[in-house]
């Protein structure tokens, strides 16, 4: 005899969340980043994969819950130096399956609501959502890292003896 809750199942493209809770289903695996269309636009490079664990169960109050864990290294573009930036996402989120706003309002603070109805859900979308939530608003290296890569424009201009491009505007202003 086996314990279904301890077995890792292949991730289906769609699943009935209520049945997954009743079966205490656990999905563990990897998903290629290139398969995550909403995330791809934010990545410099979609190589690699995301490691995930989705565990459906009921808590002590018999609420239907999902523990969603994801881990990935995302290659982003630094907005300071425009170089490649590896950003680690390690997320563990407790979601409570809710079918209405009243249920959502009664949730303890430790849960994020996951509105579900009678339709199947896409577990890949849940994984992608966690990665999207883990993205920084403005991806940047530490200032020290970027300082080594970005030349000091004023220093370069002083060394080259280059003129200030706004000097012409200053002359026009003086001529008035």
C-alpha positions in Angstrom: 0.0 0.0 0.0 1.2 3.5 -0.8 0.5 6.9 0.7 -0.6 9.2 -2.2 0.2 12.3 -0.2 3.9 11.3 -0.1 4.1 10.5 -3.8 5.1 13.1 -6.3 2.9 13.4 -9.3 3.5 14.7 -12.8 2.2 18.3 -13.2 -0.9 18.3 -15.3 -1.7 21.3 -17.5 -5.1 21.6 -15.7 -6.5 20.1 -12.5 -9.5 20.1 -10.3 -8.2 21.9 -7.2 -10.9 20.4 -4.9 -10.1 16.9 -6.0 -6.4 17.6 -5.5 -7.2 18.8 -1.9 -9.2 15.7 -1.2 -6.4 13.5 -2.6 -3.7 15.5 -0.7 -1.9 15.7 -4.1 1.7 16.8 -4.2 3.4 17.9 -7.4 7.2 18.3 -7.4 9.3 19.0 -10.5 10.9 21.4 -12.9 9.3 23.6 -15.5 11.3 25.3 -18.3 11.3 29.1 -18.0 10.8 29.3 -21.8 7.3 27.7 -21.3 6.2 30.7 -19.1 5.0 33.2 -21.7 4.0 36.0 -19.2 7.4 35.8 -17.5 9.5 35.6 -20.7 9.1 39.2 -21.6 10.8 40.3 -18.3 13.8 38.0 -18.8 17.0 38.7 -20.6 17.4 35.0 -21.2 14.8 32.3 -20.7 17.3 29.5 -20.3 16.9 27.3 -17.2 14.0 26.1 -15.2 12.0 26.7 -12.1 11.8 24.1 -9.4 8.5 23.8 -7.8 6.5 21.9 -5.1 2.7 22.2 -5.0 1.1 20.5 -2.0 -2.7 20.4 -1.7 -4.2 19.6 1.7 -6.6 20.7 4.5 -5.5 22.7 7.5 -6.6 22.0 11.1 -9.7 24.1 10.5 -10.5 21.9 7.4 -9.8 24.8 5.0 -8.6 23.7 1.5 -5.0 25.0 1.2 -2.2 24.9 -1.2 1.5 25.3 -0.2 3.2 26.7 -3.3 7.1 26.7 -3.3 9.2 27.9 -6.2 12.9 28.4 -6.7 14.6 29.8 -9.8 17.4 32.0 -11.0 16.1 34.6 -13.4 18.4 36.4 -15.8 17.3 40.0 -15.9 18.6 43.2 -17.5 20.2 45.7 -15.0 18.5 49.0 -15.5 21.6 50.9 -14.4 24.3 49.3 -16.5 22.2 47.2 -18.9 24.3 44.2 -18.1 23.0 40.7 -17.2 21.8 40.3 -13.7 21.0 36.9 -12.0 18.1 37.3 -9.6 17.2 34.5 -7.2 13.6 33.8 -6.5 12.8 31.4 -3.5 9.2 31.7 -2.6 6.9 29.7 -0.3 3.3 30.8 -0.2 0.3 29.5 1.7 -2.9 29.8 -0.4 -6.4 29.1 0.8 -8.8 28.0 -1.9 -11.9 30.2 -1.6 -15.1 30.2 -3.6 -16.5 33.6 -2.5 -15.7 36.9 -1.0 -17.1 36.0 2.4 -14.7 33.1 2.7 -11.8 35.3 1.7 -12.7 37.9 4.4 -12.6 35.2 7.1 -9.1 33.9 6.2 -6.4 34.1 8.8 -3.6 36.5 7.8 -1.2 33.6 7.1 -3.1 32.7 3.9 -3.3 34.4 0.6 -6.7 33.8 -1.1 -6.9 31.7 -4.3 -10.3 32.2 -5.8 -11.5 29.0 -7.5 -14.8 27.8 -8.8 -15.9 24.7 -10.5 -13.5 25.1 -13.3 -10.1 23.4 -13.4 -7.0 25.6 -12.6 -3.7 25.7 -14.4 -1.0 24.9 -11.9 1.7 26.2 -14.3 0.0 29.6 -14.0 0.3 29.5 -10.2 4.0 28.8 -10.5 4.4 31.6 -13.0 2.5 34.0 -10.8 4.9 33.3 -7.9 7.9 34.1 -10.2 6.3 37.3 -11.4 5.6 38.4 -7.8 9.3 37.7 -7.1 10.6 40.1 -9.8 12.1 43.4 -8.5 10.4 46.6 -9.7 13.6 47.9 -11.1 16.3 45.2 -11.5 19.7 46.6 -10.6 23.1 45.3 -9.6 24.6 46.7 -6.4 25.9 50.2 -7.2 29.5 48.9 -6.7 29.1 46.3 -9.5 27.6 48.8 -11.9 30.3 51.5 -11.1 33.0 49.2 -12.5 31.1 48.8 -15.7 29.9 52.3 -16.4 32.5 54.8 -17.5 32.4 58.2 -15.8 31.2 60.5 -18.6 32.5 63.7 -17.0 35.9 62.1 -16.5 36.0 60.8 -20.0 35.0 64.3 -21.4 37.7 66.0 -19.4 40.4 63.6 -20.6 39.3 64.0 -24.2 38.9 67.7 -24.0 35.4 67.3 -25.5 33.1 70.3 -25.4 29.9 70.4 -23.4 27.0 69.7 -25.8 24.9 72.3 -24.1 27.5 75.1 -24.5 25.7 76.2 -27.6 22.5 76.7 -25.6 24.4 78.7 -23.0 25.7 81.0 -25.8 22.2 81.5 -27.2 20.9 82.4 -23.7 23.7 85.0 -23.3 22.8 86.6 -26.7 19.3 87.5 -25.6 
